[in-house]
Amino acid sequence: MIYAYGETNIAITGKGVIDGQGSNDTWWPMCGAAHYGWKEGMISQRNGSRERLLMYGESGTPIYKRVMTPEDGLRPQLINLYSCNTILIEDVTLLNSPFWVIHPLFCESLIVRGVRVYNRGPNGDGCDPESSKNVLIENCTFDTSDDCIAIKSGRNADGRKWNIPSENIVVRNCFMKNGHGGVVIGSEISGGYRNLYVENCKMDSPDLDRVIRIKTSTCRGGLIENIFVRNITVGQCREAVLRINLRYEDREQCDRSFTPTVRNVHLKNVTCEKSQLGVLIIGLEDNKHVNNISLEECHFNNVEKGGNQINGASDVSFKNLYINGKIVNE
C-alpha cells in the first residue's frame, strides 16, 4: 500500500497513524478462514491461488506469466520497500495491515525506530527484512498476530535464484507482546542469514509463542549463523524461550534436497517467568545441521514441562542455566 522501488534517502516519519484498514469486513477474509470473516462464496485463497503462486516459484515460471487477479484473494503488505538504500521509518503507528506490516526487500541501511505496530490479521508480521543488510530496529513495540520481527531471504527456488542473505541486523530496546515469535529467522530463508544482535528487549504475553525462533526446512536450505542474544526479560511466553526447527511445514510440496544449517546461536542473561519449555530444538535425523548452541546465565522459571527438548543437534552447552531454580548442565 506504501511502495518504493530503487530509491535512496527516503523516510516515513512523524507521530501519526497509518491504518491499513484490515478487518474481518475488508482484507482479512481473503485468507479463507472463518474466524477472519470468510464465508462461502467470498473471494479468498481457497481457490488454490496461494499454492499456485508458490508453484510458480518452485517451477521457475517466468515472472510475466505469474498473473494473479483480484479473485485470487492475495492481500497486499502495508509498507514494501524494494531495492532501496538509506531508509528511516520513525515514530509512526502502523495498524491493521492486510498482510505483513513492514517488508524491506533487497534493501540496505535501514533504521526502524520508535515505531508501534498493532496488527491482528492473518500473516500479520510486524517487520520482515528480507535479503537486506545493515538494519537497526530499536525502541519499537510489536503486538501482532504472527511473528513480531521475521528475518527472511527468499523462499525455495526463488530465494536460491537470487542467493542474497540477510545480514548485520541489530534489534534493541524493543517490546514484544503478542505474536508467534519475538525475534524470528525464517521460514523464507533460502538465501541464508548471518549476524543478528538482539539486546535489552522485553517480551511478555500468554499469546507470545516463542522468544527467539529459527524456522527452516529441507525445502529452504540456507546457512543461518551468528545469532547473539543478551539481556532479554520475558514475563511469559506460551511454548519455548528458544526454538530451532529444521522441519517447518513438513507437508509442503517442494524439492527437499536442500539441507539447512543453523550454527553459532548464543543466549546470555535471558530470563523468563513462565513457559512450557526452555529450549526446543527439532533437528534432522542426524545431529550435523544444528550445532554450537549455548545459553549462559539464563533463568527460566515456571517451566511447565520441566526443562528442554533437544533432538538432532550437537555441541549444545549450558553455563549457569537455571530452570525452575535448578541448574541444568546438559
Helices and strands as residue ranges (DSSP letters): E 2-5, E 8-13, E 17-19, G 28-31, G 34-36, G 45-47, H 49-59, G 63-65, G 70-72, E 79-82, E 85-90, E 93-95, E 102-105, E 108-113, E 116-118, E 133-138, E 141-143, E 149-151, H 156-162, E 166-172, E 175-176, E 183-186, E 193-203, E 210-215, E 223-234, E 240-245, E 261-272, E 277-282, E 290-300, E 309-311, E 314-323, E 326-328
